[in-house]
Amino acid sequence: MIILLGVVLSVVFSMFFYCQAMSSGLGVKRWATAGLMFGPFVWPMFCMKKRLKTYQRFGFDCLLFSA
């Protein structure tokens, strides 16, 4: 039962990171695989990568309001 719960949670986190990567313009397969393998522990790394991608796109001096 615990193994089944682990598999279901892995698939859920894989789909979550797939959708988040698609909306952020990051590598979809890479983040879906990371979500499948590591689950919620990938979230801080995902946020950092998304922020770095934004900085590379617009620069460090640009102010962005995200609503």
Secondary structure, 3 states (H helix, E strand, C coil): CHHHHHHHHHHHHHHHHHHHHHHHCCCHHHHHHHHHHHHHHHHHHHHHHHHHHHHHHHCCCCCCCCC
